[in-house]
Amino acid sequence: MRAMRTAIGAGLTAALLMLAADAFAQAPHRHFRDRDGGGPRSLVPMQSAEDATQLDESVPRRPRLTPEERRQLRRDVHDAGRDLYPERERLREQRRAARRGE
């Protein structure tokens, strides 16, 4: 009886290990790095250099934001956050008052 339990346990363990190995083999590999330690490699290589230049030309590039535009964008996002999460702002004010001893 004990030998039967051991055999069943070993069989179940082997089956689970095989399932885990299969799942690992099918998972997308996201953390590969080039040999020089660079960033992650693309899993789908470009077909040719011509294709790469065609892709770049087809997508219009937007100019970068100026420092003042970035500051204004941050202010707008912060103000929108106040409108969306008024409870958070109220709690923040309570914490400030508590630190000041009011």
LINSUL-V116473 format. One record per residue. SS is DSSP state (hx for helix, st for strand, lp for the rest). Layout:
SS / SS
This chain:
lp / hx / hx / hx / hx / hx / hx / hx / hx / hx / hx / hx / hx / hx / hx / hx / hx / hx / hx / hx / hx / hx / hx / hx / hx / hx / lp / lp / lp / lp / lp / lp / st / lp / lp / lp / lp / lp / lp / st / lp / lp / lp / lp / lp / lp / lp / lp / hx / hx / hx / hx / hx / hx / hx / hx / hx / hx / lp / lp / lp / lp / lp / lp / lp / lp / hx / hx / hx / hx / hx / hx / hx / hx / hx / hx / hx / hx / hx / hx / hx / hx / hx / hx / lp / hx / hx / hx / hx / hx / hx / hx / hx / hx / hx / hx / hx / hx / hx / hx / lp / lp
